Amino acid sequence: MTQILQSIDKTRLEINASLKRKSELGQFFTSSNISQFMASLFSKEKMKCPKILDPGAGIGSLTSAVLVRLIEENLSNKATVNLFEIDELLEPRIYNTLSLFEEKINLDSKIIIDDFIEWAVANIIEENSLFDHHRNRYTHVILNPPYKKFKSDSRYRRILRSVGIETGNLYSAFLALSILLTDNGGEIVAIVPRSFCNGPYFRNFRELLLEKTSIKHMHLFESRNKAFRDDEVLQENVILMLERNGKQKDVTISISTDDTFSDYTEYIYPFEKIVQPNDIEKFIHINTSNEETIIEKFPSVCYSLQELNIEVSTGPVVDFRVKENLRQMPEEGTVPLFYPNHFISTKVEYPKEMKKPNAIVRNERVEKWLYPIGNYVVVKRFSSKEEKRRIVAGILTQDSVDYPVVGFENGLNVLHFKKHGISTEIAYGLYAYLSTTQVDNYFRIFNGHTQVNATDLRTMKFPSTNKLEQLGRWLILNTDKLKQEDIDDKLEELLKIE
Ligand SMILES: C[S@@+](CC[C@H](N)C(=O)[O-])C[C@H]1O[C@@H](n2cnc3c(N)ncnc32)[C@H](O)[C@@H]1O
């Protein structure tokens, strides 16, 4: 059996370079190690005579891994498999793959060269009109779908909406359709980017997933690019195992550095730690360290920014839209335009020698986007993969610059009070809190990418106003020779005092 998987792996590596529509169709094929791991997640007791769906099948690696498991573990002597693939050039490859199982298992197989989204939507609409709703449903779905955004006015968007799916990415569309095509008690194993776990764009998708399935297991790869080493896909991926209409119990979370799984470790988490009971955004938290997060350790860290009377906005000045108003250096009639580069720990370097402009002409067109000078905390929206921290904060104070109003560029999130500044202590306190290692670790549990959205900050929990003020006062007295450990220790010290 191992030989079969090795031979499929060989094909995978061989055809990689010859794929003509590789990036257009998201053709990144799963290695045999990952396929085997994914197949191992299906519950043994449910594997008798399975009806398996493999949407976006590539060369059939995932189906093969399930078949190998059925045979090796003697779980079933027959199986139905439906493999969907849009690229007709892969059809003979899938035939070859399935032919490796001849005489090893009784296979009822169909290779369907079609657009899975079109097919699945039509099927679901037809199913809804039938009396016997579950007639064509699958007991098992295994998928590594293509990843690509599609536009809000596209045909995909429209037809998906007709079956109650609101999403703008192929992978979430594939997974949502797979869920709808699975029978009650059926199981779905998918490898997908982690980006659906947070952010407003995937909220509807998270709701569908959490309403229609229970999460049984989630696996993360510690290293961002090792899961697909050969293809160098720089995506943080998660392997999910879901049960259609299953009862939500504790969730297994596992981690390994790469697809050798040599350092595989797993923990069991109560579901309340994965999705917080009162979180309307339904962020999915994946804690791989088995250590308590700051909010678990200190229940007093329980306030949303809204409860603290603080708002978050994305910097309203989109520089390329107001090019004619930008100036490299301040001059008569301009005010500062702040970019992430201007903020270095608690200091503002302004003006600064840099590629980006430093100033914006103050006129009628831009006036609505300007903020009166005051104390604001900013958080970078985009960090690079190499950067150690995901949350990089900065602080602008009343005295940072001598101008009545200032602009914040779109690469920043701005914390403010009704478009005005906040108190100095709170601003320093928020800056300090957001700059701790504990908060960065807490953030990584629900955000697997390098982007920090305003919704992420709105969903996060903060200490009380009082604690933030204390932290702020301490930071104001100690801004100069501060080390990371000092801020981290101070936060814990303050939170320990009830
Ligand atoms: C990320 S690859 C994974 C392939 C395979 N499942 C594996 O794990 O090796 C996604 C596959 O989906 C196929 N695909 C892309 N868009 C599709 C669509 N609309 N319908 C069906 N297949 C599609 C691509 O050609 C590609 O083979």
The ligand as a Gaussian input file, in Angstrom:
#p B3LYP/6-31G(d) Opt

LIG

0 1
 C       -5.191000      22.762000      -4.189000
 S       -5.455000      21.659000      -5.540000
 C       -5.607000      20.160000      -4.656000
 C       -5.753000      18.954000      -5.474000
 C       -5.996000      17.678000      -4.695000
 N       -7.209000      17.740000      -3.931000
 C       -4.836000      17.383000      -3.772000
 O       -5.032000      17.483000      -2.572000
 O       -3.759000      17.067000      -4.235000
 C       -7.073000      22.102000      -6.060000
 C       -7.596000      21.387000      -7.301000
 O       -8.894000      21.907000      -7.590000
 C       -9.049000      22.032000      -8.989000
 N      -10.074000      23.063000      -9.228000
 C       -9.930000      24.407000      -9.260000
 N      -11.105000      25.012000      -9.471000
 C      -12.033000      24.021000      -9.554000
 C      -13.438000      24.003000      -9.755000
 N      -14.134000      25.129000      -9.873000
 N      -14.065000      22.802000      -9.795000
 C      -13.367000      21.639000      -9.655000
 N      -12.048000      21.608000      -9.472000
 C      -11.379000      22.772000      -9.415000
 C       -7.664000      22.410000      -9.491000
 O       -7.486000      22.099000     -10.853000
 C       -6.777000      21.587000      -8.549000
 O       -6.481000      20.343000      -9.121000

